[in-house]
Amino acid sequence: MKKRILFITQDLGRTGSEMVLWYLLINLDKEKYAISVFCIRHGALYDVLPDYIEKSIMYKSSPRWSDRAFRRLIKLFGIHPLTYQLNRIQNRFKADIWYVNTIAVPEVFEIAKPKGVKMITHIHEFLYAFSEIKAKTLQRTISYSDLCIGCSDMVCEKITDLQHPAVELQYSFVDTDTIHTNPSKIEVIKKKLGILPTDFVWIVSGGTKYMKGLDHVLPILEHFKDEAIKIIWIGPQLNNALEFYVRTVAETKYPNRLIFAGALSEDYYNYMSAANGLLLLSREETFSLVMIEAAYLGLPVVAFNIGISKQFLQEDMGVVVENCNLDNLIMGMKKVHENPNYNKLSLRNASMVYSAKHQLPIYEKLLDKITEDLTANKKY
């Protein structure tokens, strides 16, 4: 008999946690699993889910006016819309398991768990993210979840610290088969961005936030002001005051040295390949998929000791910097400048451990075991 799983997630957008779920959804054996997906919002991959996967969006975010109107109507009668909608899905689909992807969907933990349903929560967050959610959300996550999955060793450690009795590890991963570059496009990008053959170009990927280390860019540019160094920042521009400050100072003091490329999709890997190395400036990461992508492309990495950087980066692949020490990070950059020919084979081989090709069979085997034990009411 098929196991029936209702997956609950933010939006099926192109963020790391959503992409990991996406790969699982499209690869799960449909002969073993019946799948329903519920999204809080409408993301880029929602419409391209395979036809055999049932899908729905929270009434509040639905593109259909009738869903939004229905939500307003039932609220007038004192009915909680999300509780009503999820119970309606459950009554029709009859899921054995609710699989909640990230704790960034706190609404789900505010409603009563249906009787007889087991809950799995896949946690991709760490301490900074914990500071951004309410205490009761994390408390309910731990108490509601029959089992928690962490995306890295450090996340699993924190869940265990909270005394959850059932914690499993499933590393995040990237689909290396989708990483393609075009040499002619790369040359066009370099010309467009004013990159010269003598320039050493660093790539940074992420939103323009303090937690992503945007403020580190200015002292780095100051240190290398007399050298041919450029930084390309890939990621959504959030138009916050920090971005305005960094952009303004960089344009004034270091013209054409900091390039905000914005959020990219089609040419993302071509832009990455226009660089000579990756800078991982974040103050905190649970995993860092961009490091895996860069390694696959053969880019040496200079990173703070965050996420899996220390266990991932060997000496011939880049530099790991302890304690988010910016001076030491700059020294690491110099080391790469002086010896840019890092071992591309080591970088590629290391990235393949965190590829969909390698991790998906592990993930599927883990899910098989979890669902078998939970639906059999075994003490996990």
N, C-alpha and C positions, 0 to 999 in steps of 0.2 A: 504494500500500500504506500502511496506517495506521502511524503512528509509535506505539510502545508505551512509555508512561512510567509508572514506579512513583514516586509522590510519597510521600515519607517526612517526617512532621511530628510535632510534639509531641502535639496533641490535637484540633485543629479546634475550639478554644474561641473566645471572642470577643475575643482580644487582637489588636493591630494586624497582626502578621505572619501570624497564622492567618486573619484576615478577608481579607487580600489574596490569600492562596492560595485561600480559599473562592470568592471572586469569579472567579478564573481557572478553577477546576475546573468551576463550573456554567455557564461561558460558552464553554469550549473546544469547538470544532467536533468533535462525536463522529464525523463522517464522516472526519476527518483523524487523530484521536487515539483510541487505546484507553487507558483510564486505570484505574490501580489505586492505592488510597490505603492507606498503612500508618501507623497512629498509635501512638505510644508509650503514650498514655493516651486515655481516652474523654472527648471534649469535647462541648459543647452542640450543635454542628452535625454531628457524626458521623452521627447517626441520620437526618438529613434530606438526606443526599447523594442525588442522583438514582439511580434504580435501575440505570441503565446503567454506573455507576461501581462497580467492584469495591472492597471495603473489608475491612480486617482490623485487629485490635488486638494489640499485643504480648501474648504468653501471660500474662505476669506481671500485666497490668492488665485482662485480659479479664473481662467480666461472667459468662462461662460457666465454671462450676466444672471442667468437663472439660478446658478449655484450661489452667487453672492446675494441675490434677492431672497432665496430660501433661508440663507443664514440669518439675514435681518429679521425675517418673519419668525423663525423659531426662537430667536433671542427675545422677541416681544412676549413670548409665552414662558420665559424664564428657563429655556432649555440651553444647556451649554453646547455650542456648535461642534467643538472638536470631539467631545465625549459622544455626542449623538452620531457624528460621522464615522468615527472609528468603531463604535459598537454596531453601526449599520453594516460596515464592511465585514466585521467579524461574524455577524449573524449570517451573512451571505457566503463568505469565503471559508469560514470555519477553520481558521489558522490554528495549528498546534503550537506555533512559536511566533512571538513578535521579536523581530531583530531590529533594535534601534541603533542606527549608525551615528555615533557621536552624541555627546551630552549637550550639543548645541541645539537640541530640540526639546527644551525644558517643558514645553506644553504637554508632552506625552506623559511625563512623570507626575503630572498634576491630576491625572484622572485615574479612576480605579482600574486595576488590571482585571480583565475578564476572568471569571472562574475557570480553572482548568488550563489556562494558557500559560506557557513558560515564556520568560523574557530573557533575551540575550542583549547585552549592551556592548557595542564595540567602541572603546574609548580611545580617541586620538588626541586628547587634551592633556596639558600638564599644568604646572603651578600658576603660570600667568593666566591661562584660560580659567583656572579655578577662581582667580581673583575677580573675574568678570561675570561670574554667575552667582546666583544666590546660594547660600549654604544649604537651604532646604532642597534645592535641585540636586546637588551632589548627594545629600543624605538619601533622598528618594531613589536616586540612581542605584546606590549601593543596596538599599533595602528591597527595591522592586526587582532587581536583576537576579535571576537564578544563576546566571553565569556572566562574567565580564571577560571581554577580549581586549588586550592592550596591543597597541601598534608597535611597541618597542619594549625592550627590557626595562627601561626607566619608568615607563608608564605602568607596566605590570607591577613594578616595585611599589609605586604609590598606591595602587588599588589594594595591594596586599597590606600595606600600612593601615588602610582603612578597615582591616579585618574582614574583607570579603573572602569567603571560604573557597570560591571556585573562580580561578583566574587562569586564562590561557593566553599564550603569546601568538600573534600572527603579524609578522613584519609587513609594513606597507611595501609597495612595489610599483614599478612602472612597466608599461608594455613597450619593451625595446623594439618590437617589430614596427611600431608606429614612429620611431625616430628616424627621420629621413632628412638629408640635406642636399642642397643643389649648389655646386661650386660656382656656377654662373650667377645665381641669386646672391650668394655670399659676397661676390665681388661687387655686385650692384649696391648691396647694403653698405659695404665699406666705403664706396664712392659717395653714396648719399650722406653718410655720417661724417665724411671728411677724415676717414681713417687712412693714415699713410703706412707704407711698408715698415717704416722705422718706429711706429707706435707699438707700445705694449698695451693691449686692451684687456681690461678686467670686466667680467660680467657679474651683475648682482640681480637676483630675481626675487620679487616679492612686492607686496603693497608698500606704499611710501609711508611707513610707520616708524615710530621710535623703537618698537620691539624688533623690527627688521634691521635696525642699525643705520637708518638713514643719516643720523647725526654724525656717524663716524666718517662719512664721505669727505667732509670739509677738512678735518685734520690730515686725512690721507692725501688729499690734493695739495694741501699746504706743504707736506713733507716732500712730495715728488714734483713740486712746482717747476723745478729746473730740468725735469726729465720728461721724455715723450711718453707719458702715461695718460690713458683715457679710461673712463668708467662708463659702461652702458648699464643703465638701470631698467630692467624689464619688469613690468607688473602694472597693476592698476594705479593710476594717479588719483589720489583721494582728495586733492585740493584742500588739504588741511594746512594749518599755519606752519607746521614744521617743513612740509614740502615747499611752501612759499619761501620760507627763510633760506633753506638750503639752495634752492634754485636761484634765488636772487643773489646770494653771496657768491655762488659758483659762477654765475654769468658775469659778475663784476670783477672778481679776483682771478678766476681761472677759466676764461672764456673758451668754449668748445672742448672742455675737458670732461664735463659731466653731461651725459646724454640720457634724457628720459625717453625711452622708446614706447612706453605705454603698455597696455595689456595686448598681448599678441596671441594669435592662434595658428594660422597657416604658416607664418614665417618664424615661429618661435625658435626652432632649432637652427635655422639659418642665422638668426641673430646671435644665438649662443656660439655658433661656429665662427662668427666674425671676431670672436675674442680669443685671447691666448690663455686665459685662466679664469677660474671662478672664485669669487670672494663670498664667503658665507659669514655675514656680519651680524646675524640675528643674536639677540640676547638669550633666546630660548627657542628650541625646536624639539618636537617629540621624535622626529625622524629625519626630515629633509630629503624629499624626493629629488629636488633640483641637483643635489650633490650626486645622486645616482645617474641622472641624465647627463651631467657634465662629464662624469667619469666614462660613461659609455661613448661620449664624443671625443674622449682622449684629452680633456682639459685638466691640467693640474689644479688642485683645490687648496686654498688657504682658508682655514675655518677656525672659529672659536670651538672650544670643546663643548659642543651642544649636540643633541640628538645622538645619532650613531657615528658621528665623525671620528671619534677616537678608535672605535673598533673597526671602522671601515678604511680609513686612510693609513696606508703603510708608507714607509719612508720614501719609496720611489714613486709615490702618487701625489704628494703634497705636504702640507704642514698643518699640524693641529696646535692651536694656541690655548693655553690654560687660562682660566679666570677672566676671560674676556678682556685681556690686557692688550690695548690698542698698540702700544709701542712694540710688543712682541709680534703682533699681527703684521705690522709694517716691516719688521725684520724678516718675517716669513715671506712677505711679498718680494723683498729684496733677494732672498734666496732663490725664488722662482725666476726673477728677472735675470739673475746671474747664470742660472741653469734651467732654461725653459724646456729642455728636452726630457721631460719626465716620461716614465715608462708607460706608453700608451697601451701596451698589451696587458700590463698589470691593472691599469685603470679599467679597461674593457672587461677583463675577467672578473674583477671585483664587482662591477656593476651587474653582471649577469646573475649573481647570487640573489639580487633583489629585483629580478625581472619577473614579469608575469609568467613567462615560460617555466621558470624554476619554482616560483612561490604558489601559483594557482593550484597545482596538484596537492601541495601541502595544506593550503587553505580548504580545498574541497574535502580532503581526508579529515581535517579537524572538524569541519561542519558535519560530516557524516557521523563522526563519533559523538559530537555534542547532541545532535538531534536524536540519535538512537538512544542515548542515555536519558535525555530529558523527557522524551515522549514515553519511555518505558518507566518513568518515575524512579529511576535509579538515583541514589545519592551521588551527585557528581563529585 
